[in-house]
Amino acid sequence: MTDQSALLLRKQLAELNKNPVDGFSAGLIDDDDIYRWEVVIIGPPDTLFEGGFFKAHLTFPNDYPLRPPKMNFITEIWHPNVAKNGDVCISILHEPGEDKFGYEKPEERWLPIHTVETILISVISMLADPNSDSPANVDAAKEWRDDPNGEFKRKVARCVRKSQEMAYE
């Protein structure tokens, strides 16, 4: 599968380079490793994340697209669906099939039709509309539910500022 997955990833990278998508940029961390990508997600307009430049790594398994990549924010981000270590918890990045907890439907989880583009569009959507029902960061979820314009908003604003400073380093 490795050759096919590498070919598919090269094709997706070429397509993104040829036809960039608003809201993110993507490239390889190391030109010799098609399985490790660095992406920058631009904070979506009209959200608390607007103006931010959030760097993340996408790490693809050798059997991609049968299994999903892992996504980890390198830039600090305060969000209910991003663990404190930066790991992104979103349905389409969960292993395919039945959810043993019964929370997600199989069609909400990873499907081989997903591409880097659909993953990143889903993550941008997640930033705009957190799911606090199944949080990866319980503290952020609690703040989001209890007082989205208080402590949550302050922490996000600090992350946006830090991301802007880091973007120019």
MODELLER restraints for C-alpha pairs under 7 A, 6 or more apart:
rsr = mdl.restraints
at = mdl.atoms
rsr.add(forms.Gaussian(group=physical.xy_distance, feature=features.Distance(at['CA:1:A'], at['CA:62:A']), mean=6.91, stdev=0.5))
rsr.add(forms.Gaussian(group=physical.xy_distance, feature=features.Distance(at['CA:1:A'], at['CA:63:A']), mean=5.59, stdev=0.5))
rsr.add(forms.Gaussian(group=physical.xy_distance, feature=features.Distance(at['CA:2:A'], at['CA:62:A']), mean=5.14, stdev=0.5))
rsr.add(forms.Gaussian(group=physical.xy_distance, feature=features.Distance(at['CA:2:A'], at['CA:63:A']), mean=6.17, stdev=0.5))
rsr.add(forms.Gaussian(group=physical.xy_distance, feature=features.Distance(at['CA:5:A'], at['CA:62:A']), mean=6.59, stdev=0.5))
rsr.add(forms.Gaussian(group=physical.xy_distance, feature=features.Distance(at['CA:5:A'], at['CA:63:A']), mean=6.33, stdev=0.5))
rsr.add(forms.Gaussian(group=physical.xy_distance, feature=features.Distance(at['CA:5:A'], at['CA:64:A']), mean=5.36, stdev=0.5))
rsr.add(forms.Gaussian(group=physical.xy_distance, feature=features.Distance(at['CA:5:A'], at['CA:65:A']), mean=6.65, stdev=0.5))
rsr.add(forms.Gaussian(group=physical.xy_distance, feature=features.Distance(at['CA:6:A'], at['CA:34:A']), mean=6.29, stdev=0.5))
rsr.add(forms.Gaussian(group=physical.xy_distance, feature=features.Distance(at['CA:9:A'], at['CA:34:A']), mean=6.72, stdev=0.5))
rsr.add(forms.Gaussian(group=physical.xy_distance, feature=features.Distance(at['CA:10:A'], at['CA:34:A']), mean=6.92, stdev=0.5))
rsr.add(forms.Gaussian(group=physical.xy_distance, feature=features.Distance(at['CA:13:A'], at['CA:27:A']), mean=6.99, stdev=0.5))
rsr.add(forms.Gaussian(group=physical.xy_distance, feature=features.Distance(at['CA:23:A'], at['CA:41:A']), mean=5.98, stdev=0.5))
rsr.add(forms.Gaussian(group=physical.xy_distance, feature=features.Distance(at['CA:23:A'], at['CA:42:A']), mean=5.11, stdev=0.5))
rsr.add(forms.Gaussian(group=physical.xy_distance, feature=features.Distance(at['CA:23:A'], at['CA:44:A']), mean=6.82, stdev=0.5))
rsr.add(forms.Gaussian(group=physical.xy_distance, feature=features.Distance(at['CA:24:A'], at['CA:39:A']), mean=6.87, stdev=0.5))
rsr.add(forms.Gaussian(group=physical.xy_distance, feature=features.Distance(at['CA:24:A'], at['CA:40:A']), mean=5.42, stdev=0.5))
rsr.add(forms.Gaussian(group=physical.xy_distance, feature=features.Distance(at['CA:24:A'], at['CA:41:A']), mean=4.38, stdev=0.5))
rsr.add(forms.Gaussian(group=physical.xy_distance, feature=features.Distance(at['CA:24:A'], at['CA:42:A']), mean=5.62, stdev=0.5))
rsr.add(forms.Gaussian(group=physical.xy_distance, feature=features.Distance(at['CA:25:A'], at['CA:39:A']), mean=5.57, stdev=0.5))
rsr.add(forms.Gaussian(group=physical.xy_distance, feature=features.Distance(at['CA:25:A'], at['CA:40:A']), mean=5.30, stdev=0.5))
rsr.add(forms.Gaussian(group=physical.xy_distance, feature=features.Distance(at['CA:25:A'], at['CA:41:A']), mean=6.74, stdev=0.5))
rsr.add(forms.Gaussian(group=physical.xy_distance, feature=features.Distance(at['CA:26:A'], at['CA:37:A']), mean=6.86, stdev=0.5))
rsr.add(forms.Gaussian(group=physical.xy_distance, feature=features.Distance(at['CA:26:A'], at['CA:38:A']), mean=5.88, stdev=0.5))
rsr.add(forms.Gaussian(group=physical.xy_distance, feature=features.Distance(at['CA:26:A'], at['CA:39:A']), mean=4.28, stdev=0.5))
rsr.add(forms.Gaussian(group=physical.xy_distance, feature=features.Distance(at['CA:26:A'], at['CA:40:A']), mean=6.51, stdev=0.5))
rsr.add(forms.Gaussian(group=physical.xy_distance, feature=features.Distance(at['CA:27:A'], at['CA:37:A']), mean=5.55, stdev=0.5))
rsr.add(forms.Gaussian(group=physical.xy_distance, feature=features.Distance(at['CA:27:A'], at['CA:38:A']), mean=5.53, stdev=0.5))
rsr.add(forms.Gaussian(group=physical.xy_distance, feature=features.Distance(at['CA:27:A'], at['CA:39:A']), mean=6.39, stdev=0.5))
rsr.add(forms.Gaussian(group=physical.xy_distance, feature=features.Distance(at['CA:28:A'], at['CA:34:A']), mean=6.53, stdev=0.5))
rsr.add(forms.Gaussian(group=physical.xy_distance, feature=features.Distance(at['CA:28:A'], at['CA:36:A']), mean=6.06, stdev=0.5))
rsr.add(forms.Gaussian(group=physical.xy_distance, feature=features.Distance(at['CA:28:A'], at['CA:37:A']), mean=4.25, stdev=0.5))
rsr.add(forms.Gaussian(group=physical.xy_distance, feature=features.Distance(at['CA:28:A'], at['CA:38:A']), mean=5.71, stdev=0.5))
rsr.add(forms.Gaussian(group=physical.xy_distance, feature=features.Distance(at['CA:29:A'], at['CA:36:A']), mean=5.92, stdev=0.5))
rsr.add(forms.Gaussian(group=physical.xy_distance, feature=features.Distance(at['CA:29:A'], at['CA:37:A']), mean=5.17, stdev=0.5))
rsr.add(forms.Gaussian(group=physical.xy_distance, feature=features.Distance(at['CA:29:A'], at['CA:38:A']), mean=5.37, stdev=0.5))
rsr.add(forms.Gaussian(group=physical.xy_distance, feature=features.Distance(at['CA:35:A'], at['CA:59:A']), mean=5.76, stdev=0.5))
rsr.add(forms.Gaussian(group=physical.xy_distance, feature=features.Distance(at['CA:35:A'], at['CA:60:A']), mean=4.91, stdev=0.5))
rsr.add(forms.Gaussian(group=physical.xy_distance, feature=features.Distance(at['CA:36:A'], at['CA:57:A']), mean=6.96, stdev=0.5))
rsr.add(forms.Gaussian(group=physical.xy_distance, feature=features.Distance(at['CA:36:A'], at['CA:58:A']), mean=5.89, stdev=0.5))
rsr.add(forms.Gaussian(group=physical.xy_distance, feature=features.Distance(at['CA:36:A'], at['CA:59:A']), mean=4.74, stdev=0.5))
rsr.add(forms.Gaussian(group=physical.xy_distance, feature=features.Distance(at['CA:36:A'], at['CA:60:A']), mean=6.47, stdev=0.5))
rsr.add(forms.Gaussian(group=physical.xy_distance, feature=features.Distance(at['CA:37:A'], at['CA:57:A']), mean=5.57, stdev=0.5))
rsr.add(forms.Gaussian(group=physical.xy_distance, feature=features.Distance(at['CA:37:A'], at['CA:58:A']), mean=5.05, stdev=0.5))
rsr.add(forms.Gaussian(group=physical.xy_distance, feature=features.Distance(at['CA:37:A'], at['CA:59:A']), mean=6.47, stdev=0.5))
rsr.add(forms.Gaussian(group=physical.xy_distance, feature=features.Distance(at['CA:38:A'], at['CA:55:A']), mean=6.98, stdev=0.5))
rsr.add(forms.Gaussian(group=physical.xy_distance, feature=features.Distance(at['CA:38:A'], at['CA:56:A']), mean=5.77, stdev=0.5))
rsr.add(forms.Gaussian(group=physical.xy_distance, feature=features.Distance(at['CA:38:A'], at['CA:57:A']), mean=4.60, stdev=0.5))
rsr.add(forms.Gaussian(group=physical.xy_distance, feature=features.Distance(at['CA:38:A'], at['CA:58:A']), mean=6.33, stdev=0.5))
rsr.add(forms.Gaussian(group=physical.xy_distance, feature=features.Distance(at['CA:39:A'], at['CA:55:A']), mean=5.70, stdev=0.5))
rsr.add(forms.Gaussian(group=physical.xy_distance, feature=features.Distance(at['CA:39:A'], at['CA:56:A']), mean=5.27, stdev=0.5))
rsr.add(forms.Gaussian(group=physical.xy_distance, feature=features.Distance(at['CA:39:A'], at['CA:57:A']), mean=6.14, stdev=0.5))
rsr.add(forms.Gaussian(group=physical.xy_distance, feature=features.Distance(at['CA:40:A'], at['CA:53:A']), mean=6.12, stdev=0.5))
rsr.add(forms.Gaussian(group=physical.xy_distance, feature=features.Distance(at['CA:40:A'], at['CA:54:A']), mean=5.32, stdev=0.5))
rsr.add(forms.Gaussian(group=physical.xy_distance, feature=features.Distance(at['CA:40:A'], at['CA:55:A']), mean=4.41, stdev=0.5))
rsr.add(forms.Gaussian(group=physical.xy_distance, feature=features.Distance(at['CA:40:A'], at['CA:56:A']), mean=6.26, stdev=0.5))
rsr.add(forms.Gaussian(group=physical.xy_distance, feature=features.Distance(at['CA:41:A'], at['CA:53:A']), mean=5.81, stdev=0.5))
rsr.add(forms.Gaussian(group=physical.xy_distance, feature=features.Distance(at['CA:41:A'], at['CA:54:A']), mean=5.08, stdev=0.5))
rsr.add(forms.Gaussian(group=physical.xy_distance, feature=features.Distance(at['CA:41:A'], at['CA:55:A']), mean=6.42, stdev=0.5))
rsr.add(forms.Gaussian(group=physical.xy_distance, feature=features.Distance(at['CA:42:A'], at['CA:51:A']), mean=6.71, stdev=0.5))
rsr.add(forms.Gaussian(group=physical.xy_distance, feature=features.Distance(at['CA:42:A'], at['CA:52:A']), mean=5.64, stdev=0.5))
rsr.add(forms.Gaussian(group=physical.xy_distance, feature=features.Distance(at['CA:42:A'], at['CA:53:A']), mean=4.83, stdev=0.5))
rsr.add(forms.Gaussian(group=physical.xy_distance, feature=features.Distance(at['CA:42:A'], at['CA:54:A']), mean=6.36, stdev=0.5))
rsr.add(forms.Gaussian(group=physical.xy_distance, feature=features.Distance(at['CA:43:A'], at['CA:49:A']), mean=4.51, stdev=0.5))
rsr.add(forms.Gaussian(group=physical.xy_distance, feature=features.Distance(at['CA:43:A'], at['CA:50:A']), mean=4.22, stdev=0.5))
rsr.add(forms.Gaussian(group=physical.xy_distance, feature=features.Distance(at['CA:43:A'], at['CA:51:A']), mean=5.37, stdev=0.5))
rsr.add(forms.Gaussian(group=physical.xy_distance, feature=features.Distance(at['CA:43:A'], at['CA:52:A']), mean=4.69, stdev=0.5))
rsr.add(forms.Gaussian(group=physical.xy_distance, feature=features.Distance(at['CA:43:A'], at['CA:53:A']), mean=6.32, stdev=0.5))
rsr.add(forms.Gaussian(group=physical.xy_distance, feature=features.Distance(at['CA:44:A'], at['CA:50:A']), mean=5.02, stdev=0.5))
rsr.add(forms.Gaussian(group=physical.xy_distance, feature=features.Distance(at['CA:44:A'], at['CA:124:A']), mean=6.66, stdev=0.5))
rsr.add(forms.Gaussian(group=physical.xy_distance, feature=features.Distance(at['CA:44:A'], at['CA:128:A']), mean=6.69, stdev=0.5))
rsr.add(forms.Gaussian(group=physical.xy_distance, feature=features.Distance(at['CA:47:A'], at['CA:128:A']), mean=5.77, stdev=0.5))
rsr.add(forms.Gaussian(group=physical.xy_distance, feature=features.Distance(at['CA:48:A'], at['CA:153:A']), mean=6.70, stdev=0.5))
rsr.add(forms.Gaussian(group=physical.xy_distance, feature=features.Distance(at['CA:48:A'], at['CA:156:A']), mean=6.61, stdev=0.5))
rsr.add(forms.Gaussian(group=physical.xy_distance, feature=features.Distance(at['CA:48:A'], at['CA:157:A']), mean=6.97, stdev=0.5))
rsr.add(forms.Gaussian(group=physical.xy_distance, feature=features.Distance(at['CA:49:A'], at['CA:156:A']), mean=6.68, stdev=0.5))
rsr.add(forms.Gaussian(group=physical.xy_distance, feature=features.Distance(at['CA:49:A'], at['CA:160:A']), mean=6.25, stdev=0.5))
rsr.add(forms.Gaussian(group=physical.xy_distance, feature=features.Distance(at['CA:51:A'], at['CA:160:A']), mean=6.71, stdev=0.5))
rsr.add(forms.Gaussian(group=physical.xy_distance, feature=features.Distance(at['CA:52:A'], at['CA:160:A']), mean=4.51, stdev=0.5))
rsr.add(forms.Gaussian(group=physical.xy_distance, feature=features.Distance(at['CA:52:A'], at['CA:163:A']), mean=5.69, stdev=0.5))
rsr.add(forms.Gaussian(group=physical.xy_distance, feature=features.Distance(at['CA:52:A'], at['CA:164:A']), mean=5.89, stdev=0.5))
rsr.add(forms.Gaussian(group=physical.xy_distance, feature=features.Distance(at['CA:53:A'], at['CA:163:A']), mean=5.30, stdev=0.5))
rsr.add(forms.Gaussian(group=physical.xy_distance, feature=features.Distance(at['CA:53:A'], at['CA:164:A']), mean=6.01, stdev=0.5))
rsr.add(forms.Gaussian(group=physical.xy_distance, feature=features.Distance(at['CA:53:A'], at['CA:167:A']), mean=6.47, stdev=0.5))
rsr.add(forms.Gaussian(group=physical.xy_distance, feature=features.Distance(at['CA:54:A'], at['CA:75:A']), mean=5.39, stdev=0.5))
rsr.add(forms.Gaussian(group=physical.xy_distance, feature=features.Distance(at['CA:54:A'], at['CA:163:A']), mean=6.09, stdev=0.5))
rsr.add(forms.Gaussian(group=physical.xy_distance, feature=features.Distance(at['CA:55:A'], at['CA:73:A']), mean=5.87, stdev=0.5))
rsr.add(forms.Gaussian(group=physical.xy_distance, feature=features.Distance(at['CA:55:A'], at['CA:74:A']), mean=5.44, stdev=0.5))
rsr.add(forms.Gaussian(group=physical.xy_distance, feature=features.Distance(at['CA:55:A'], at['CA:75:A']), mean=5.26, stdev=0.5))
rsr.add(forms.Gaussian(group=physical.xy_distance, feature=features.Distance(at['CA:56:A'], at['CA:71:A']), mean=6.76, stdev=0.5))
rsr.add(forms.Gaussian(group=physical.xy_distance, feature=features.Distance(at['CA:56:A'], at['CA:72:A']), mean=5.35, stdev=0.5))
rsr.add(forms.Gaussian(group=physical.xy_distance, feature=features.Distance(at['CA:56:A'], at['CA:73:A']), mean=3.94, stdev=0.5))
rsr.add(forms.Gaussian(group=physical.xy_distance, feature=features.Distance(at['CA:56:A'], at['CA:74:A']), mean=5.02, stdev=0.5))
rsr.add(forms.Gaussian(group=physical.xy_distance, feature=features.Distance(at['CA:56:A'], at['CA:75:A']), mean=6.87, stdev=0.5))
rsr.add(forms.Gaussian(group=physical.xy_distance, feature=features.Distance(at['CA:57:A'], at['CA:71:A']), mean=5.65, stdev=0.5))
rsr.add(forms.Gaussian(group=physical.xy_distance, feature=features.Distance(at['CA:57:A'], at['CA:72:A']), mean=5.29, stdev=0.5))
rsr.add(forms.Gaussian(group=physical.xy_distance, feature=features.Distance(at['CA:57:A'], at['CA:73:A']), mean=6.34, stdev=0.5))
rsr.add(forms.Gaussian(group=physical.xy_distance, feature=features.Distance(at['CA:58:A'], at['CA:69:A']), mean=6.20, stdev=0.5))
rsr.add(forms.Gaussian(group=physical.xy_distance, feature=features.Distance(at['CA:58:A'], at['CA:70:A']), mean=5.66, stdev=0.5))
rsr.add(forms.Gaussian(group=physical.xy_distance, feature=features.Distance(at['CA:58:A'], at['CA:71:A']), mean=4.57, stdev=0.5))
rsr.add(forms.Gaussian(group=physical.xy_distance, feature=features.Distance(at['CA:58:A'], at['CA:72:A']), mean=6.66, stdev=0.5))
rsr.add(forms.Gaussian(group=physical.xy_distance, feature=features.Distance(at['CA:59:A'], at['CA:69:A']), mean=5.25, stdev=0.5))
rsr.add(forms.Gaussian(group=physical.xy_distance, feature=features.Distance(at['CA:59:A'], at['CA:70:A']), mean=5.22, stdev=0.5))
rsr.add(forms.Gaussian(group=physical.xy_distance, feature=features.Distance(at['CA:59:A'], at['CA:71:A']), mean=6.49, stdev=0.5))
rsr.add(forms.Gaussian(group=physical.xy_distance, feature=features.Distance(at['CA:60:A'], at['CA:68:A']), mean=6.84, stdev=0.5))
rsr.add(forms.Gaussian(group=physical.xy_distance, feature=features.Distance(at['CA:60:A'], at['CA:69:A']), mean=4.19, stdev=0.5))
rsr.add(forms.Gaussian(group=physical.xy_distance, feature=features.Distance(at['CA:60:A'], at['CA:70:A']), mean=6.58, stdev=0.5))
rsr.add(forms.Gaussian(group=physical.xy_distance, feature=features.Distance(at['CA:61:A'], at['CA:67:A']), mean=6.77, stdev=0.5))
rsr.add(forms.Gaussian(group=physical.xy_distance, feature=features.Distance(at['CA:61:A'], at['CA:69:A']), mean=6.06, stdev=0.5))
rsr.add(forms.Gaussian(group=physical.xy_distance, feature=features.Distance(at['CA:65:A'], at['CA:112:A']), mean=4.79, stdev=0.5))
rsr.add(forms.Gaussian(group=physical.xy_distance, feature=features.Distance(at['CA:66:A'], at['CA:112:A']), mean=5.31, stdev=0.5))
rsr.add(forms.Gaussian(group=physical.xy_distance, feature=features.Distance(at['CA:67:A'], at['CA:95:A']), mean=6.32, stdev=0.5))
rsr.add(forms.Gaussian(group=physical.xy_distance, feature=features.Distance(at['CA:68:A'], at['CA:93:A']), mean=5.45, stdev=0.5))
rsr.add(forms.Gaussian(group=physical.xy_distance, feature=features.Distance(at['CA:68:A'], at['CA:94:A']), mean=6.83, stdev=0.5))
rsr.add(forms.Gaussian(group=physical.xy_distance, feature=features.Distance(at['CA:68:A'], at['CA:95:A']), mean=6.41, stdev=0.5))
rsr.add(forms.Gaussian(group=physical.xy_distance, feature=features.Distance(at['CA:68:A'], at['CA:110:A']), mean=6.05, stdev=0.5))
rsr.add(forms.Gaussian(group=physical.xy_distance, feature=features.Distance(at['CA:69:A'], at['CA:93:A']), mean=6.64, stdev=0.5))
rsr.add(forms.Gaussian(group=physical.xy_distance, feature=features.Distance(at['CA:70:A'], at['CA:93:A']), mean=6.88, stdev=0.5))
rsr.add(forms.Gaussian(group=physical.xy_distance, feature=features.Distance(at['CA:71:A'], at['CA:87:A']), mean=6.00, stdev=0.5))
rsr.add(forms.Gaussian(group=physical.xy_distance, feature=features.Distance(at['CA:71:A'], at['CA:88:A']), mean=5.54, stdev=0.5))
rsr.add(forms.Gaussian(group=physical.xy_distance, feature=features.Distance(at['CA:72:A'], at['CA:86:A']), mean=4.93, stdev=0.5))
rsr.add(forms.Gaussian(group=physical.xy_distance, feature=features.Distance(at['CA:72:A'], at['CA:87:A']), mean=4.29, stdev=0.5))
rsr.add(forms.Gaussian(group=physical.xy_distance, feature=features.Distance(at['CA:72:A'], at['CA:88:A']), mean=5.75, stdev=0.5))
rsr.add(forms.Gaussian(group=physical.xy_distance, feature=features.Distance(at['CA:73:A'], at['CA:86:A']), mean=4.47, stdev=0.5))
rsr.add(forms.Gaussian(group=physical.xy_distance, feature=features.Distance(at['CA:73:A'], at['CA:87:A']), mean=6.32, stdev=0.5))
rsr.add(forms.Gaussian(group=physical.xy_distance, feature=features.Distance(at['CA:74:A'], at['CA:86:A']), mean=6.44, stdev=0.5))
rsr.add(forms.Gaussian(group=physical.xy_distance, feature=features.Distance(at['CA:75:A'], at['CA:163:A']), mean=6.37, stdev=0.5))
rsr.add(forms.Gaussian(group=physical.xy_distance, feature=features.Distance(at['CA:76:A'], at['CA:159:A']), mean=6.04, stdev=0.5))
rsr.add(forms.Gaussian(group=physical.xy_distance, feature=features.Distance(at['CA:77:A'], at['CA:156:A']), mean=6.93, stdev=0.5))
rsr.add(forms.Gaussian(group=physical.xy_distance, feature=features.Distance(at['CA:77:A'], at['CA:159:A']), mean=5.63, stdev=0.5))
rsr.add(forms.Gaussian(group=physical.xy_distance, feature=features.Distance(at['CA:78:A'], at['CA:140:A']), mean=6.43, stdev=0.5))
rsr.add(forms.Gaussian(group=physical.xy_distance, feature=features.Distance(at['CA:78:A'], at['CA:155:A']), mean=6.49, stdev=0.5))
rsr.add(forms.Gaussian(group=physical.xy_distance, feature=features.Distance(at['CA:78:A'], at['CA:156:A']), mean=5.56, stdev=0.5))
rsr.add(forms.Gaussian(group=physical.xy_distance, feature=features.Distance(at['CA:78:A'], at['CA:159:A']), mean=6.92, stdev=0.5))
rsr.add(forms.Gaussian(group=physical.xy_distance, feature=features.Distance(at['CA:79:A'], at['CA:137:A']), mean=6.85, stdev=0.5))
rsr.add(forms.Gaussian(group=physical.xy_distance, feature=features.Distance(at['CA:79:A'], at['CA:140:A']), mean=5.63, stdev=0.5))
rsr.add(forms.Gaussian(group=physical.xy_distance, feature=features.Distance(at['CA:80:A'], at['CA:130:A']), mean=6.28, stdev=0.5))
rsr.add(forms.Gaussian(group=physical.xy_distance, feature=features.Distance(at['CA:80:A'], at['CA:131:A']), mean=6.87, stdev=0.5))
rsr.add(forms.Gaussian(group=physical.xy_distance, feature=features.Distance(at['CA:80:A'], at['CA:132:A']), mean=5.87, stdev=0.5))
rsr.add(forms.Gaussian(group=physical.xy_distance, feature=features.Distance(at['CA:80:A'], at['CA:135:A']), mean=5.07, stdev=0.5))
rsr.add(forms.Gaussian(group=physical.xy_distance, feature=features.Distance(at['CA:80:A'], at['CA:136:A']), mean=5.91, stdev=0.5))
rsr.add(forms.Gaussian(group=physical.xy_distance, feature=features.Distance(at['CA:80:A'], at['CA:137:A']), mean=4.85, stdev=0.5))
rsr.add(forms.Gaussian(group=physical.xy_distance, feature=features.Distance(at['CA:80:A'], at['CA:138:A']), mean=6.49, stdev=0.5))
rsr.add(forms.Gaussian(group=physical.xy_distance, feature=features.Distance(at['CA:80:A'], at['CA:140:A']), mean=4.87, stdev=0.5))
rsr.add(forms.Gaussian(group=physical.xy_distance, feature=features.Distance(at['CA:80:A'], at['CA:141:A']), mean=4.43, stdev=0.5))
rsr.add(forms.Gaussian(group=physical.xy_distance, feature=features.Distance(at['CA:81:A'], at['CA:88:A']), mean=6.22, stdev=0.5))
rsr.add(forms.Gaussian(group=physical.xy_distance, feature=features.Distance(at['CA:81:A'], at['CA:89:A']), mean=5.25, stdev=0.5))
rsr.add(forms.Gaussian(group=physical.xy_distance, feature=features.Distance(at['CA:81:A'], at['CA:90:A']), mean=6.75, stdev=0.5))
rsr.add(forms.Gaussian(group=physical.xy_distance, feature=features.Distance(at['CA:81:A'], at['CA:130:A']), mean=6.60, stdev=0.5))
rsr.add(forms.Gaussian(group=physical.xy_distance, feature=features.Distance(at['CA:81:A'], at['CA:131:A']), mean=6.70, stdev=0.5))
rsr.add(forms.Gaussian(group=physical.xy_distance, feature=features.Distance(at['CA:81:A'], at['CA:135:A']), mean=5.16, stdev=0.5))
rsr.add(forms.Gaussian(group=physical.xy_distance, feature=features.Distance(at['CA:81:A'], at['CA:136:A']), mean=4.87, stdev=0.5))
rsr.add(forms.Gaussian(group=physical.xy_distance, feature=features.Distance(at['CA:81:A'], at['CA:137:A']), mean=6.21, stdev=0.5))
rsr.add(forms.Gaussian(group=physical.xy_distance, feature=features.Distance(at['CA:82:A'], at['CA:88:A']), mean=4.63, stdev=0.5))
rsr.add(forms.Gaussian(group=physical.xy_distance, feature=features.Distance(at['CA:82:A'], at['CA:89:A']), mean=5.92, stdev=0.5))
rsr.add(forms.Gaussian(group=physical.xy_distance, feature=features.Distance(at['CA:82:A'], at['CA:136:A']), mean=5.48, stdev=0.5))
rsr.add(forms.Gaussian(group=physical.xy_distance, feature=features.Distance(at['CA:82:A'], at['CA:137:A']), mean=6.03, stdev=0.5))
rsr.add(forms.Gaussian(group=physical.xy_distance, feature=features.Distance(at['CA:83:A'], at['CA:136:A']), mean=4.70, stdev=0.5))
rsr.add(forms.Gaussian(group=physical.xy_distance, feature=features.Distance(at['CA:83:A'], at['CA:137:A']), mean=4.86, stdev=0.5))
rsr.add(forms.Gaussian(group=physical.xy_distance, feature=features.Distance(at['CA:84:A'], at['CA:137:A']), mean=6.28, stdev=0.5))
rsr.add(forms.Gaussian(group=physical.xy_distance, feature=features.Distance(at['CA:89:A'], at['CA:136:A']), mean=6.10, stdev=0.5))
rsr.add(forms.Gaussian(group=physical.xy_distance, feature=features.Distance(at['CA:91:A'], at['CA:108:A']), mean=5.84, stdev=0.5))
rsr.add(forms.Gaussian(group=physical.xy_distance, feature=features.Distance(at['CA:91:A'], at['CA:109:A']), mean=4.89, stdev=0.5))
rsr.add(forms.Gaussian(group=physical.xy_distance, feature=features.Distance(at['CA:92:A'], at['CA:108:A']), mean=5.95, stdev=0.5))
rsr.add(forms.Gaussian(group=physical.xy_distance, feature=features.Distance(at['CA:92:A'], at['CA:109:A']), mean=4.29, stdev=0.5))
rsr.add(forms.Gaussian(group=physical.xy_distance, feature=features.Distance(at['CA:92:A'], at['CA:110:A']), mean=4.43, stdev=0.5))
rsr.add(forms.Gaussian(group=physical.xy_distance, feature=features.Distance(at['CA:93:A'], at['CA:109:A']), mean=6.54, stdev=0.5))
rsr.add(forms.Gaussian(group=physical.xy_distance, feature=features.Distance(at['CA:93:A'], at['CA:110:A']), mean=5.50, stdev=0.5))
rsr.add(forms.Gaussian(group=physical.xy_distance, feature=features.Distance(at['CA:94:A'], at['CA:109:A']), mean=5.43, stdev=0.5))
rsr.add(forms.Gaussian(group=physical.xy_distance, feature=features.Distance(at['CA:94:A'], at['CA:110:A']), mean=5.63, stdev=0.5))
rsr.add(forms.Gaussian(group=physical.xy_distance, feature=features.Distance(at['CA:95:A'], at['CA:109:A']), mean=6.58, stdev=0.5))
rsr.add(forms.Gaussian(group=physical.xy_distance, feature=features.Distance(at['CA:95:A'], at['CA:110:A']), mean=5.72, stdev=0.5))
rsr.add(forms.Gaussian(group=physical.xy_distance, feature=features.Distance(at['CA:96:A'], at['CA:106:A']), mean=6.62, stdev=0.5))
rsr.add(forms.Gaussian(group=physical.xy_distance, feature=features.Distance(at['CA:96:A'], at['CA:109:A']), mean=5.54, stdev=0.5))
rsr.add(forms.Gaussian(group=physical.xy_distance, feature=features.Distance(at['CA:96:A'], at['CA:110:A']), mean=4.80, stdev=0.5))
rsr.add(forms.Gaussian(group=physical.xy_distance, feature=features.Distance(at['CA:96:A'], at['CA:111:A']), mean=6.31, stdev=0.5))
rsr.add(forms.Gaussian(group=physical.xy_distance, feature=features.Distance(at['CA:97:A'], at['CA:106:A']), mean=5.01, stdev=0.5))
rsr.add(forms.Gaussian(group=physical.xy_distance, feature=features.Distance(at['CA:98:A'], at['CA:105:A']), mean=6.88, stdev=0.5))
rsr.add(forms.Gaussian(group=physical.xy_distance, feature=features.Distance(at['CA:98:A'], at['CA:106:A']), mean=5.29, stdev=0.5))
rsr.add(forms.Gaussian(group=physical.xy_distance, feature=features.Distance(at['CA:99:A'], at['CA:105:A']), mean=6.94, stdev=0.5))
rsr.add(forms.Gaussian(group=physical.xy_distance, feature=features.Distance(at['CA:99:A'], at['CA:106:A']), mean=6.95, stdev=0.5))
rsr.add(forms.Gaussian(group=physical.xy_distance, feature=features.Distance(at['CA:132:A'], at['CA:141:A']), mean=5.05, stdev=0.5))
rsr.add(forms.Gaussian(group=physical.xy_distance, feature=features.Distance(at['CA:135:A'], at['CA:141:A']), mean=6.12, stdev=0.5))
rsr.add(forms.Gaussian(group=physical.xy_distance, feature=features.Distance(at['CA:140:A'], at['CA:152:A']), mean=6.66, stdev=0.5))
rsr.add(forms.Gaussian(group=physical.xy_distance, feature=features.Distance(at['CA:143:A'], at['CA:151:A']), mean=6.57, stdev=0.5))
rsr.add(forms.Gaussian(group=physical.xy_distance, feature=features.Distance(at['CA:143:A'], at['CA:152:A']), mean=5.27, stdev=0.5))
rsr.add(forms.Gaussian(group=physical.xy_distance, feature=features.Distance(at['CA:144:A'], at['CA:152:A']), mean=5.80, stdev=0.5))
